[in-house]
Amino acid sequence: MSLPDSLRDRWAGCNKMGTGSAGLKIRVDWELVSGRLTGIQLSASKAHDQSVPLAQADVAAGSLQLRDLGYFNLNHFSRQADSGSYFLSRLKASTKLYRPDGQVLDWVNTLLNCPHEQVDSAVLVGA
């Protein structure tokens, strides 16, 4: 959210896409089943999403975390999978996918040549 320029020393903006020199990001951790807000954090809009504690917080086993691309972090996703929790995120363009046998998955050709509208396949997410 854009703020008056007089607040730029406390809430530095990113000066992109028409935003000013001051801005605020409000991050929330919202537990959808109960409807409770379990975490809230304010930061300067210039701060990277992964620089805040909520980005790397542990989640309970069996839970599902929805994150946008700013939170894409393979190490964190690995920790989540190891603890029995799940995540949904867009795939970062540079991320490689592998078949369960370790072979690189050419997912573009796989999807282009798939005779069905949906694909359900186990993959390993890597570098």
MOPAC internal coordinates of N, CA, C and O (Angstrom, degrees):
PM7 1SCF
backbone

  N    0.0000 0     0.00 0     0.00 0    0    0    0
  C    1.4275 1     0.00 0     0.00 0    1    0    0
  C    1.5211 1   107.65 1     0.00 0    2    1    0
  O    1.2310 1   120.79 1   -42.97 1    3    2    1
  N    1.3004 1   116.10 1   137.03 1    3    2    1
  C    1.4684 1   121.18 1   179.04 1    5    3    2
  C    1.5200 1   110.18 1   -74.79 1    6    5    3
  O    1.2310 1   121.58 1   -36.77 1    7    6    5
  N    1.3169 1   114.58 1   143.23 1    7    6    5
  C    1.4576 1   121.91 1   178.30 1    9    7    6
  C    1.5234 1   108.99 1  -124.96 1   10    9    7
  O    1.2310 1   120.12 1   -16.88 1   11   10    9
  N    1.3261 1   117.38 1   163.12 1   11   10    9
  C    1.4721 1   119.44 1   176.17 1   13   11   10
  C    1.5346 1   110.86 1   -59.08 1   14   13   11
  O    1.2310 1   120.43 1   -37.14 1   15   14   13
  N    1.3229 1   116.79 1   142.86 1   15   14   13
  C    1.4588 1   121.87 1  -177.91 1   17   15   14
  C    1.5273 1   112.86 1   -55.96 1   18   17   15
  O    1.2310 1   119.79 1   155.17 1   19   18   17
  N    1.3214 1   118.01 1   -24.83 1   19   18   17
  C    1.4648 1   120.98 1  -179.57 1   21   19   18
  C    1.5370 1   112.19 1   -64.96 1   22   21   19
  O    1.2310 1   119.72 1   166.02 1   23   22   21
  N    1.3395 1   118.14 1   -13.98 1   23   22   21
  C    1.4669 1   121.96 1  -179.47 1   25   23   22
  C    1.5269 1   113.09 1   -98.61 1   26   25   23
  O    1.2310 1   120.00 1  -170.87 1   27   26   25
  N    1.3295 1   117.60 1     9.13 1   27   26   25
  C    1.4719 1   120.78 1  -173.97 1   29   27   26
  C    1.5246 1   113.89 1   -63.56 1   30   29   27
  O    1.2310 1   119.37 1   153.03 1   31   30   29
  N    1.3349 1   118.81 1   -26.97 1   31   30   29
  C    1.4639 1   119.86 1   179.12 1   33   31   30
  C    1.5264 1   111.58 1   -68.37 1   34   33   31
  O    1.2310 1   119.72 1   146.66 1   35   34   33
  N    1.3150 1   118.14 1   -33.34 1   35   34   33
  C    1.4719 1   122.33 1  -179.59 1   37   35   34
  C    1.5275 1   111.86 1   -92.48 1   38   37   35
  O    1.2310 1   120.20 1   142.20 1   39   38   37
  N    1.3356 1   117.22 1   -37.80 1   39   38   37
  C    1.4633 1   122.81 1  -174.96 1   41   39   38
  C    1.5245 1   109.37 1  -127.31 1   42   41   39
  O    1.2310 1   120.93 1  -103.09 1   43   42   41
  N    1.3371 1   115.82 1    76.91 1   43   42   41
  C    1.4734 1   121.06 1  -176.33 1   45   43   42
  C    1.5205 1   111.16 1   -63.54 1   46   45   43
  O    1.2310 1   121.28 1   -48.09 1   47   46   45
  N    1.3221 1   115.16 1   131.91 1   47   46   45
  C    1.4593 1   121.29 1   176.90 1   49   47   46
  C    1.5118 1   110.42 1   -90.49 1   50   49   47
  O    1.2310 1   121.02 1    -1.74 1   51   50   49
  N    1.3122 1   115.66 1   178.26 1   51   50   49
  C    1.4629 1   119.44 1  -177.48 1   53   51   50
  C    1.5237 1   112.95 1  -107.53 1   54   53   51
  O    1.2310 1   119.89 1   175.99 1   55   54   53
  N    1.3086 1   117.82 1    -4.01 1   55   54   53
  C    1.4692 1   122.57 1   177.59 1   57   55   54
  C    1.5235 1   113.02 1    52.95 1   58   57   55
  O    1.2310 1   120.07 1  -144.35 1   59   58   57
  N    1.3241 1   117.48 1    35.65 1   59   58   57
  C    1.4545 1   122.26 1   177.92 1   61   59   58
  C    1.5140 1   109.53 1  -114.70 1   62   61   59
  O    1.2310 1   121.11 1   -28.18 1   63   62   61
  N    1.2976 1   115.49 1   151.82 1   63   62   61
  C    1.4564 1   123.45 1   171.58 1   65   63   62
  C    1.5342 1   112.60 1    45.89 1   66   65   63
  O    1.2310 1   120.54 1  -134.38 1   67   66   65
  N    1.3094 1   116.58 1    45.62 1   67   66   65
  C    1.4506 1   120.84 1   174.54 1   69   67   66
  C    1.5118 1   115.77 1    83.73 1   70   69   67
  O    1.2310 1   119.34 1   178.40 1   71   70   69
  N    1.3316 1   118.86 1    -1.60 1   71   70   69
  C    1.4565 1   119.10 1   178.00 1   73   71   70
  C    1.5184 1   109.10 1   -79.24 1   74   73   71
  O    1.2310 1   120.94 1   -25.49 1   75   74   73
  N    1.3163 1   115.80 1   154.51 1   75   74   73
  C    1.4519 1   120.83 1  -176.65 1   77   75   74
  C    1.5106 1   113.59 1   -83.62 1   78   77   75
  O    1.2310 1   121.66 1    16.13 1   79   78   77
  N    1.3132 1   114.42 1  -163.87 1   79   78   77
  C    1.4523 1   119.64 1  -178.11 1   81   79   78
  C    1.5224 1   112.36 1   -85.03 1   82   81   79
  O    1.2310 1   120.05 1   177.81 1   83   82   81
  N    1.3404 1   117.51 1    -2.19 1   83   82   81
  C    1.4630 1   121.69 1   176.43 1   85   83   82
  C    1.5252 1   108.67 1  -131.74 1   86   85   83
  O    1.2310 1   121.51 1   -42.34 1   87   86   85
  N    1.3225 1   114.71 1   137.66 1   87   86   85
  C    1.4629 1   118.49 1   179.64 1   89   87   86
  C    1.5137 1   111.01 1  -162.02 1   90   89   87
  O    1.2310 1   121.16 1   -18.58 1   91   90   89
  N    1.3105 1   115.39 1   161.42 1   91   90   89
  C    1.4530 1   122.47 1  -174.77 1   93   91   90
  C    1.5230 1   110.14 1  -132.19 1   94   93   91
  O    1.2310 1   120.82 1   -43.79 1   95   94   93
  N    1.3389 1   116.04 1   136.21 1   95   94   93
  C    1.4690 1   121.75 1   170.49 1   97   95   94
  C    1.5195 1   106.82 1  -108.78 1   98   97   95
  O    1.2310 1   121.25 1   -44.84 1   99   98   97
  N    1.3085 1   115.22 1   135.16 1   99   98   97
  C    1.4594 1   121.13 1   175.66 1  101   99   98
  C    1.5209 1   106.66 1  -115.85 1  102  101   99
  O    1.2310 1   120.90 1   -64.50 1  103  102  101
  N    1.3203 1   115.88 1   115.50 1  103  102  101
  C    1.4597 1   121.18 1   179.80 1  105  103  102
  C    1.5187 1   108.14 1  -106.79 1  106  105  103
  O    1.2310 1   120.96 1   -42.26 1  107  106  105
  N    1.3117 1   115.77 1   137.74 1  107  106  105
  C    1.4570 1   119.75 1   179.95 1  109  107  106
  C    1.5162 1   110.29 1  -130.04 1  110  109  107
  O    1.2310 1   121.26 1   -30.48 1  111  110  109
  N    1.2899 1   115.19 1   149.52 1  111  110  109
  C    1.4518 1   123.32 1   171.38 1  113  111  110
  C    1.5221 1   104.54 1  -114.88 1  114  113  111
  O    1.2310 1   121.42 1   -68.73 1  115  114  113
  N    1.3272 1   114.88 1   111.27 1  115  114  113
  C    1.4456 1   120.99 1  -171.99 1  117  115  114
  C    1.5190 1   108.85 1  -118.43 1  118  117  115
  O    1.2310 1   120.31 1   -59.73 1  119  118  117
  N    1.2968 1   117.01 1   120.27 1  119  118  117
  C    1.4540 1   123.19 1   178.99 1  121  119  118
  C    1.5264 1   107.02 1   -85.75 1  122  121  119
  O    1.2310 1   120.38 1   -73.81 1  123  122  121
  N    1.3225 1   116.87 1   106.19 1  123  122  121
  C    1.4590 1   121.33 1  -170.58 1  125  123  122
  C    1.5212 1   114.47 1   -71.43 1  126  125  123
  O    1.2310 1   119.39 1   148.86 1  127  126  125
  N    1.3293 1   118.76 1   -31.14 1  127  126  125
  C    1.4588 1   119.93 1  -178.19 1  129  127  126
  C    1.5250 1   110.58 1   -64.75 1  130  129  127
  O    1.2310 1   120.55 1   133.19 1  131  130  129
  N    1.3286 1   116.56 1   -46.81 1  131  130  129
  C    1.4649 1   120.06 1  -179.39 1  133  131  130
  C    1.5279 1   111.94 1   -90.31 1  134  133  131
  O    1.2310 1   120.43 1   162.39 1  135  134  133
  N    1.3382 1   116.78 1   -17.61 1  135  134  133
  C    1.4570 1   120.45 1  -177.28 1  137  135  134
  C    1.5164 1   113.29 1    79.91 1  138  137  135
  O    1.2310 1   120.19 1  -168.43 1  139  138  137
  N    1.3329 1   117.25 1    11.57 1  139  138  137
  C    1.4699 1   121.40 1  -177.99 1  141  139  138
  C    1.5202 1   111.74 1   -86.27 1  142  141  139
  O    1.2310 1   121.26 1   -37.20 1  143  142  141
  N    1.3001 1   115.19 1   142.80 1  143  142  141
  C    1.4510 1   122.37 1   170.67 1  145  143  142
  C    1.5219 1   106.17 1   -86.75 1  146  145  143
  O    1.2310 1   119.89 1   -67.68 1  147  146  145
  N    1.3431 1   117.81 1   112.32 1  147  146  145
  C    1.4675 1   120.74 1  -173.83 1  149  147  146
  C    1.5195 1   113.19 1  -101.80 1  150  149  147
  O    1.2310 1   119.95 1   173.17 1  151  150  149
  N    1.3136 1   117.71 1    -6.83 1  151  150  149
  C    1.4532 1   120.82 1   177.92 1  153  151  150
  C    1.5105 1   110.11 1  -164.28 1  154  153  151
  O    1.2310 1   120.90 1   -35.49 1  155  154  153
  N    1.3095 1   115.88 1   144.51 1  155  154  153
  C    1.4612 1   121.24 1   175.64 1  157  155  154
  C    1.5170 1   107.56 1  -145.29 1  158  157  155
  O    1.2310 1   121.15 1   -38.77 1  159  158  157
  N    1.3196 1   115.40 1   141.23 1  159  158  157
  C    1.4516 1   119.77 1  -178.59 1  161  159  158
  C    1.5207 1   109.55 1  -146.40 1  162  161  159
  O    1.2310 1   120.96 1   -45.62 1  163  162  161
  N    1.3151 1   115.77 1   134.38 1  163  162  161
  C    1.4581 1   122.27 1   176.44 1  165  163  162
  C    1.5184 1   108.48 1  -105.81 1  166  165  163
  O    1.2310 1   120.63 1   -40.61 1  167  166  165
  N    1.3328 1   116.39 1   139.39 1  167  166  165
  C    1.4602 1   120.11 1   175.73 1  169  167  166
  C    1.5256 1   108.87 1  -150.31 1  170  169  167
  O    1.2310 1   121.52 1   -17.75 1  171  170  169
  N    1.3163 1   114.70 1   162.25 1  171  170  169
  C    1.4619 1   120.33 1   175.42 1  173  171  170
  C    1.5289 1   108.31 1   -62.30 1  174  173  171
  O    1.2310 1   119.95 1   -36.77 1  175  174  173
  N    1.3147 1   117.70 1   143.23 1  175  174  173
  C    1.4652 1   119.90 1  -177.96 1  177  175  174
  C    1.5216 1   111.83 1   -64.42 1  178  177  175
  O    1.2310 1   120.19 1   161.45 1  179  178  177
  N    1.3249 1   117.25 1   -18.55 1  179  178  177
  C    1.4644 1   121.31 1   178.33 1  181  179  178
  C    1.5294 1   112.00 1   -74.63 1  182  181  179
  O    1.2310 1   120.01 1   158.74 1  183  182  181
  N    1.3353 1   117.58 1   -21.26 1  183  182  181
  C    1.4683 1   121.98 1  -177.38 1  185  183  182
  C    1.5226 1   110.67 1   -68.42 1  186  185  183
  O    1.2310 1   120.80 1   -46.30 1  187  186  185
  N    1.3356 1   116.07 1   133.70 1  187  186  185
  C    1.4650 1   120.68 1   177.64 1  189  187  186
  C    1.5282 1   109.72 1   -67.21 1  190  189  187
  O    1.2310 1   120.57 1   -35.96 1  191  190  189
  N    1.3224 1   116.51 1   144.04 1  191  190  189
  C    1.4633 1   121.45 1  -178.30 1  193  191  190
  C    1.5186 1   112.82 1   -54.55 1  194  193  191
  O    1.2310 1   119.64 1   143.60 1  195  194  193
  N    1.3287 1   118.30 1   -36.40 1  195  194  193
  C    1.4565 1   120.68 1  -176.26 1  197  195  194
  C    1.5255 1   113.62 1   -79.81 1  198  197  195
  O    1.2310 1   119.93 1   177.10 1  199  198  197
  N    1.3293 1   117.74 1    -2.90 1  199  198  197
  C    1.4608 1   120.28 1  -178.39 1  201  199  198
  C    1.5273 1   112.56 1   -86.30 1  202  201  199
  O    1.2310 1   119.75 1   176.20 1  203  202  201
  N    1.3193 1   118.09 1    -3.80 1  203  202  201
  C    1.4615 1   120.43 1  -177.10 1  205  203  202
  C    1.5267 1   110.62 1  -103.62 1  206  205  203
  O    1.2310 1   119.92 1   -30.51 1  207  206  205
  N    1.3274 1   117.75 1   149.49 1  207  206  205
  C    1.4690 1   120.99 1  -177.61 1  209  207  206
  C    1.5316 1   114.49 1   -56.84 1  210  209  207
  O    1.2310 1   119.37 1   144.05 1  211  210  209
  N    1.3191 1   118.81 1   -35.95 1  211  210  209
  C    1.4669 1   119.80 1  -179.74 1  213  211  210
  C    1.5261 1   111.99 1   -59.24 1  214  213  211
  O    1.2310 1   120.22 1   151.48 1  215  214  213
  N    1.3242 1   117.18 1   -28.52 1  215  214  213
  C    1.4617 1   120.82 1  -177.39 1  217  215  214
  C    1.5183 1   112.32 1   -66.03 1  218  217  215
  O    1.2310 1   119.77 1   148.73 1  219  218  217
  N    1.3230 1   118.05 1   -31.27 1  219  218  217
  C    1.4642 1   121.65 1  -175.90 1  221  219  218
  C    1.5273 1   112.91 1  -112.70 1  222  221  219
  O    1.2310 1   120.42 1  -169.75 1  223  222  221
  N    1.3245 1   116.79 1    10.25 1  223  222  221
  C    1.4636 1   119.96 1  -177.57 1  225  223  222
  C    1.5279 1   110.84 1   -64.79 1  226  225  223
  O    1.2310 1   121.08 1   -37.54 1  227  226  225
  N    1.3184 1   115.53 1   142.46 1  227  226  225
  C    1.4570 1   120.70 1   175.67 1  229  227  226
  C    1.5194 1   109.07 1   -70.32 1  230  229  227
  O    1.2310 1   121.02 1   -30.96 1  231  230  229
  N    1.3230 1   115.66 1   149.04 1  231  230  229
  C    1.4562 1   120.79 1   178.07 1  233  231  230
  C    1.5198 1   108.89 1  -122.68 1  234  233  231
  O    1.2310 1   120.80 1   -23.72 1  235  234  233
  N    1.3106 1   116.08 1   156.28 1  235  234  233
  C    1.4613 1   121.54 1  -176.16 1  237  235  234
  C    1.5266 1   111.20 1   -68.27 1  238  237  235
  O    1.2310 1   120.90 1   -33.09 1  239  238  237
  N    1.3225 1   115.89 1   146.91 1  239  238  237
  C    1.4625 1   121.35 1   175.67 1  241  239  238
  C    1.5222 1   109.13 1   -57.02 1  242  241  239
  O    1.2310 1   121.07 1   -40.47 1  243  242  241
  N    1.3334 1   115.56 1   139.53 1  243  242  241
  C    1.4500 1   121.34 1   179.50 1  245  243  242
  C    1.5156 1   114.57 1    85.92 1  246  245  243
  O    1.2310 1   120.33 1   172.90 1  247  246  245
  N    1.3342 1   116.98 1    -7.10 1  247  246  245
  C    1.4684 1   119.38 1  -178.83 1  249  247  246
  C    1.5273 1   110.67 1   -86.54 1  250  249  247
  O    1.2310 1   121.18 1   -17.48 1  251  250  249
  N    1.3110 1   115.35 1   162.52 1  251  250  249
  C    1.4598 1   123.36 1   178.97 1  253  251  250
  C    1.5119 1   108.14 1  -120.61 1  254  253  251
  O    1.2310 1   120.47 1   -51.58 1  255  254  253
  N    1.3235 1   116.70 1   128.42 1  255  254  253
  C    1.4556 1   122.14 1   179.96 1  257  255  254
  C    1.5223 1   109.21 1  -112.08 1  258  257  255
  O    1.2310 1   120.15 1   -51.25 1  259  258  257
  N    1.3231 1   117.32 1   128.75 1  259  258  257
  C    1.4569 1   123.29 1   177.36 1  261  259  258
  C    1.5178 1   107.68 1  -104.60 1  262  261  259
  O    1.2310 1   120.41 1   -56.11 1  263  262  261
  N    1.3298 1   116.83 1   123.89 1  263  262  261
  C    1.4687 1   121.10 1  -177.41 1  265  263  262
  C    1.5126 1   110.44 1  -136.45 1  266  265  263
  O    1.2310 1   121.14 1   -33.09 1  267  266  265
  N    1.3229 1   115.42 1   146.91 1  267  266  265
  C    1.4600 1   118.26 1   174.80 1  269  267  266
  C    1.5280 1   109.22 1   -85.40 1  270  269  267
  O    1.2310 1   120.84 1    -0.77 1  271  270  269
  N    1.3116 1   116.00 1   179.23 1  271  270  269
  C    1.4636 1   121.06 1  -171.83 1  273  271  270
  C    1.5296 1   113.63 1   -63.33 1  274  273  271
  O    1.2310 1   119.88 1   155.70 1  275  274  273
  N    1.3076 1   117.83 1   -24.30 1  275  274  273
  C    1.4626 1   120.64 1   178.19 1  277  275  274
  C    1.5201 1   113.15 1   -63.36 1  278  277  275
  O    1.2310 1   120.12 1   160.30 1  279  278  277
  N    1.3232 1   117.37 1   -19.70 1  279  278  277
  C    1.4545 1   122.39 1  -179.78 1  281  279  278
  C    1.5217 1   112.61 1  -101.70 1  282  281  279
  O    1.2310 1   119.89 1  -172.42 1  283  282  281
  N    1.3277 1   117.81 1     7.58 1  283  282  281
  C    1.4615 1   121.30 1  -177.18 1  285  283  282
  C    1.5244 1   109.30 1   -66.15 1  286  285  283
  O    1.2310 1   121.12 1   -64.80 1  287  286  285
  N    1.3385 1   115.47 1   115.20 1  287  286  285
  C    1.4588 1   120.90 1  -177.72 1  289  287  286
  C    1.5244 1   108.02 1  -150.45 1  290  289  287
  O    1.2310 1   120.43 1   -71.42 1  291  290  289
  N    1.3355 1   116.79 1   108.58 1  291  290  289
  C    1.4632 1   120.89 1  -175.51 1  293  291  290
  C    1.5258 1   112.47 1   -60.86 1  294  293  291
  O    1.2310 1   119.65 1   144.15 1  295  294  293
  N    1.3266 1   118.27 1   -35.85 1  295  294  293
  C    1.4683 1   120.24 1   178.90 1  297  295  294
  C    1.5227 1   111.03 1   -64.00 1  298  297  295
  O    1.2310 1   120.62 1   136.94 1  299  298  297
  N    1.3231 1   116.42 1   -43.06 1  299  298  297
  C    1.4693 1   120.01 1   178.51 1  301  299  298
  C    1.5292 1   110.38 1   -66.50 1  302  301  299
  O    1.2310 1   120.17 1   137.93 1  303  302  301
  N    1.3315 1   117.28 1   -42.07 1  303  302  301
  C    1.4612 1   120.54 1   178.41 1  305  303  302
  C    1.5304 1   110.42 1   -61.17 1  306  305  303
  O    1.2310 1   120.42 1   140.70 1  307  306  305
  N    1.3062 1   116.80 1   -39.30 1  307  306  305
  C    1.4622 1   120.83 1   178.99 1  309  307  306
  C    1.5277 1   110.82 1   -63.61 1  310  309  307
  O    1.2310 1   120.48 1   136.42 1  311  310  309
  N    1.3307 1   116.69 1   -43.58 1  311  310  309
  C    1.4702 1   120.69 1   177.75 1  313  311  310
  C    1.5256 1   110.35 1   -61.89 1  314  313  311
  O    1.2310 1   120.65 1   140.05 1  315  314  313
  N    1.3351 1   116.36 1   -39.95 1  315  314  313
  C    1.4648 1   119.59 1   178.61 1  317  315  314
  C    1.5289 1   110.75 1   -63.07 1  318  317  315
  O    1.2310 1   120.63 1   133.13 1  319  318  317
  N    1.3071 1   116.41 1   -46.87 1  319  318  317
  C    1.4664 1   120.23 1  -179.76 1  321  319  318
  C    1.5351 1   110.18 1   -61.39 1  322  321  319
  O    1.2310 1   120.18 1   138.19 1  323  322  321
  N    1.3197 1   117.27 1   -41.81 1  323  322  321
  C    1.4669 1   121.21 1   179.73 1  325  323  322
  C    1.5244 1   111.90 1   -64.18 1  326  325  323
  O    1.2310 1   120.14 1   149.58 1  327  326  325
  N    1.3339 1   117.33 1   -30.42 1  327  326  325
  C    1.4706 1   120.86 1  -178.66 1  329  327  326
  C    1.5254 1   112.31 1   -88.54 1  330  329  327
  O    1.2310 1   120.19 1   177.91 1  331  330  329
  N    1.3373 1   117.25 1    -2.09 1  331  330  329
  C    1.4646 1   120.14 1   177.45 1  333  331  330
  C    1.5104 1   114.27 1    87.97 1  334  333  331
  O    1.2310 1   119.99 1  -164.01 1  335  334  333
  N    1.3280 1   117.63 1    15.99 1  335  334  333
  C    1.4621 1   120.15 1   175.14 1  337  335  334
  C    1.5293 1   108.94 1  -106.17 1  338  337  335
  O    1.2310 1   120.73 1    -9.49 1  339  338  337
  N    1.3096 1   116.20 1   170.51 1  339  338  337
  C    1.4593 1   121.96 1  -173.05 1  341  339  338
  C    1.5250 1   110.35 1  -126.06 1  342  341  339
  O    1.2310 1   121.03 1   -16.79 1  343  342  341
  N    1.3288 1   115.63 1   163.21 1  343  342  341
  C    1.4532 1   120.44 1   178.88 1  345  343  342
  C    1.5269 1   109.81 1  -145.59 1  346  345  343
  O    1.2310 1   121.26 1   -26.95 1  347  346  345
  N    1.3117 1   115.19 1   153.05 1  347  346  345
  C    1.4578 1   122.74 1   170.23 1  349  347  346
  C    1.5134 1   107.39 1  -125.74 1  350  349  347
  O    1.2310 1   120.85 1   -48.67 1  351  350  349
  N    1.3139 1   115.97 1   131.33 1  351  350  349
  C    1.4569 1   121.85 1   179.35 1  353  351  350
  C    1.5156 1   108.78 1  -154.60 1  354  353  351
  O    1.2310 1   120.91 1   -27.43 1  355  354  353
  N    1.2997 1   115.86 1   152.57 1  355  354  353
  C    1.4610 1   118.46 1   168.48 1  357  355  354
  C    1.5178 1   107.94 1   -63.95 1  358  357  355
  O    1.2310 1   120.91 1   -23.93 1  359  358  357
  N    1.2970 1   115.87 1   156.07 1  359  358  357
  C    1.4601 1   120.60 1   179.15 1  361  359  358
  C    1.5235 1   109.27 1   -90.71 1  362  361  359
  O    1.2310 1   120.69 1   -54.20 1  363  362  361
  N    1.3229 1   116.29 1   125.80 1  363  362  361
  C    1.4587 1   120.91 1   175.66 1  365  363  362
  C    1.5252 1   108.51 1   -64.94 1  366  365  363
  O    1.2310 1   120.04 1   -44.97 1  367  366  365
  N    1.3135 1   117.52 1   135.03 1  367  366  365
  C    1.4689 1   122.55 1  -172.26 1  369  367  366
  C    1.5261 1   113.04 1   -56.10 1  370  369  367
  O    1.2310 1   119.65 1   146.75 1  371  370  369
  N    1.3088 1   118.27 1   -33.25 1  371  370  369
  C    1.4658 1   120.93 1  -176.91 1  373  371  370
  C    1.5286 1   113.62 1   -84.89 1  374  373  371
  O    1.2310 1   119.78 1   179.63 1  375  374  373
  N    1.3143 1   118.03 1    -0.37 1  375  374  373
  C    1.4606 1   121.63 1  -176.74 1  377  375  374
  C    1.5229 1   110.84 1   -78.87 1  378  377  375
  O    1.2310 1   121.00 1   -45.28 1  379  378  377
  N    1.3171 1   115.70 1   134.72 1  379  378  377
  C    1.4633 1   120.61 1   178.01 1  381  379  378
  C    1.5250 1   109.52 1   -94.30 1  382  381  379
  O    1.2310 1   121.49 1   -35.55 1  383  382  381
  N    1.3202 1   114.75 1   144.45 1  383  382  381
  C    1.4522 1   121.68 1   174.67 1  385  383  382
  C    1.5133 1   108.46 1  -112.29 1  386  385  383
  O    1.2310 1   121.13 1   -33.32 1  387  386  385
  N    1.3190 1   115.44 1   146.68 1  387  386  385
  C    1.4572 1   121.51 1  -178.65 1  389  387  386
  C    1.5226 1   109.70 1  -128.23 1  390  389  387
  O    1.2310 1   121.34 1   -30.12 1  391  390  389
  N    1.3160 1   115.04 1   149.88 1  391  390  389
  C    1.4624 1   121.04 1   172.25 1  393  391  390
  C    1.5301 1   107.46 1   -72.22 1  394  393  391
  O    1.2310 1   119.86 1   -19.16 1  395  394  393
  N    1.3264 1   117.88 1   160.84 1  395  394  393
  C    1.4751 1   119.42 1   178.75 1  397  395  394
  C    1.5301 1   113.93 1   -56.61 1  398  397  395
  O    1.2310 1   119.91 1   156.25 1  399  398  397
  N    1.3525 1   117.79 1   -23.75 1  399  398  397
  C    1.4699 1   119.83 1   178.33 1  401  399  398
  C    1.5259 1   112.75 1   -83.89 1  402  401  399
  O    1.2310 1   119.96 1  -176.83 1  403  402  401
  N    1.3508 1   117.68 1     3.17 1  403  402  401
  C    1.4576 1   121.92 1   177.12 1  405  403  402
  C    1.5166 1   115.34 1    94.48 1  406  405  403
  O    1.2310 1   119.67 1   173.40 1  407  406  405
  N    1.3361 1   118.23 1    -6.60 1  407  406  405
  C    1.4580 1   121.62 1   179.02 1  409  407  406
  C    1.5276 1   110.21 1   -76.35 1  410  409  407
  O    1.2310 1   120.84 1   -38.63 1  411  410  409
  N    1.3411 1   116.00 1   141.37 1  411  410  409
  C    1.4622 1   120.71 1   178.46 1  413  411  410
  C    1.5251 1   109.02 1   -60.52 1  414  413  411
  O    1.2310 1   120.80 1   -45.29 1  415  414  413
  N    1.3176 1   116.08 1   134.71 1  415  414  413
  C    1.4549 1   122.04 1   179.05 1  417  415  414
  C    1.5233 1   108.80 1   -95.63 1  418  417  415
  O    1.2310 1   120.33 1   -59.34 1  419  418  417
  N    1.3111 1   116.98 1   120.66 1  419  418  417
  C    1.4638 1   122.02 1   173.92 1  421  419  418
  C    1.5242 1   106.74 1   -84.08 1  422  421  419
  O    1.2310 1   120.91 1   -99.93 1  423  422  421
  N    1.3351 1   115.86 1    80.07 1  423  422  421
  C    1.4548 1   120.49 1  -170.46 1  425  423  422
  C    1.5223 1   113.04 1   -67.60 1  426  425  423
  O    1.2310 1   119.83 1   150.94 1  427  426  425
  N    1.3273 1   117.93 1   -29.06 1  427  426  425
  C    1.4642 1   119.31 1   178.93 1  429  427  426
  C    1.5245 1   109.37 1   -63.63 1  430  429  427
  O    1.2310 1   119.83 1   128.15 1  431  430  429
  N    1.3323 1   117.92 1   -51.85 1  431  430  429
  C    1.4658 1   120.48 1   179.13 1  433  431  430
  C    1.5238 1   111.52 1   -66.37 1  434  433  431
  O    1.2310 1   120.29 1   145.15 1  435  434  433
  N    1.3212 1   117.06 1   -34.85 1  435  434  433
  C    1.4611 1   120.08 1   177.92 1  437  435  434
  C    1.5288 1   109.87 1   -59.59 1  438  437  435
  O    1.2310 1   120.52 1   134.17 1  439  438  437
  N    1.3239 1   116.60 1   -45.83 1  439  438  437
  C    1.4667 1   120.23 1  -179.21 1  441  439  438
  C    1.5221 1   112.14 1   -71.91 1  442  441  439
  O    1.2310 1   120.46 1   140.50 1  443  442  441
  N    1.3312 1   116.72 1   -39.50 1  443  442  441
  C    1.4670 1   119.60 1   179.93 1  445  443  442
  C    1.5234 1   112.32 1   -64.64 1  446  445  443
  O    1.2310 1   120.26 1   148.21 1  447  446  445
  N    1.3283 1   117.11 1   -31.79 1  447  446  445
  C    1.4605 1   121.09 1  -176.87 1  449  447  446
  C    1.5232 1   113.59 1   -99.77 1  450  449  447
  O    1.2310 1   120.18 1  -172.81 1  451  450  449
  N    1.3017 1   117.26 1     7.19 1  451  450  449
  C    1.4642 1   120.82 1  -179.53 1  453  451  450
  C    1.5321 1   109.53 1   -77.58 1  454  453  451
  O    1.2310 1   119.68 1   -50.36 1  455  454  453
  N    1.3269 1   118.22 1   129.64 1  455  454  453
  C    1.4601 1   120.47 1  -179.42 1  457  455  454
  C    1.5344 1   113.30 1   -77.32 1  458  457  455
  O    1.2310 1   120.27 1   173.11 1  459  458  457
  N    1.3258 1   117.10 1    -6.89 1  459  458  457
  C    1.4693 1   121.21 1  -176.86 1  461  459  458
  C    1.5236 1   110.59 1  -110.91 1  462  461  459
  O    1.2310 1   120.68 1   -16.74 1  463  462  461
  N    1.3220 1   116.31 1   163.26 1  463  462  461
  C    1.4692 1   120.96 1   178.33 1  465  463  462
  C    1.5198 1   111.86 1   -78.03 1  466  465  463
  O    1.2310 1   120.45 1   159.10 1  467  466  465
  N    1.3291 1   116.75 1   -20.90 1  467  466  465
  C    1.4509 1   121.04 1  -177.99 1  469  467  466
  C    1.5146 1   110.26 1  -128.10 1  470  469  467
  O    1.2310 1   121.39 1   -29.52 1  471  470  469
  N    1.3389 1   114.94 1   150.48 1  471  470  469
  C    1.4562 1   121.53 1   177.10 1  473  471  470
  C    1.5264 1   107.05 1  -127.37 1  474  473  471
  O    1.2310 1   121.11 1   -49.09 1  475  474  473
  N    1.3195 1   115.49 1   130.91 1  475  474  473
  C    1.4587 1   120.75 1   175.81 1  477  475  474
  C    1.5219 1   106.02 1  -123.06 1  478  477  475
  O    1.2310 1   120.80 1   -72.98 1  479  478  477
  N    1.3230 1   116.07 1   107.02 1  479  478  477
  C    1.4594 1   119.90 1  -174.16 1  481  479  478
  C    1.5228 1   110.04 1  -148.50 1  482  481  479
  O    1.2310 1   120.84 1   -39.52 1  483  482  481
  N    1.3182 1   116.01 1   140.48 1  483  482  481
  C    1.4583 1   120.32 1   174.91 1  485  483  482
  C    1.5249 1   109.12 1   -73.90 1  486  485  483
  O    1.2310 1   120.62 1   -45.05 1  487  486  485
  N    1.3265 1   116.41 1   134.95 1  487  486  485
  C    1.4573 1   121.54 1   176.90 1  489  487  486
  C    1.5125 1   109.06 1  -138.03 1  490  489  487
  O    1.2310 1   120.88 1   -23.59 1  491  490  489
  N    1.3050 1   115.93 1   156.41 1  491  490  489
  C    1.4549 1   122.84 1   170.98 1  493  491  490
  C    1.5197 1   106.65 1  -104.11 1  494  493  491
  O    1.2310 1   120.64 1   -45.32 1  495  494  493
  N    1.3024 1   116.38 1   134.68 1  495  494  493
  C    1.4663 1   121.49 1  -178.86 1  497  495  494
  C    1.5146 1   107.49 1  -100.99 1  498  497  495
  O    1.2310 1   120.37 1   -55.30 1  499  498  497
  N    1.3452 1   116.90 1   124.70 1  499  498  497
  C    1.4580 1   119.90 1  -174.39 1  501  499  498
  C    1.5039 1   113.33 1  -130.05 1  502  501  499
  O    1.2310 1   121.57 1    23.91 1  503  502  501
  N    1.3029 1   114.60 1  -156.09 1  503  502  501
  C    1.4674 1   122.97 1  -173.75 1  505  503  502
  C    1.5120 1   112.19 1   -58.11 1  506  505  503
  O    1.2310 1   120.10 1   180.00 1  507  506  505

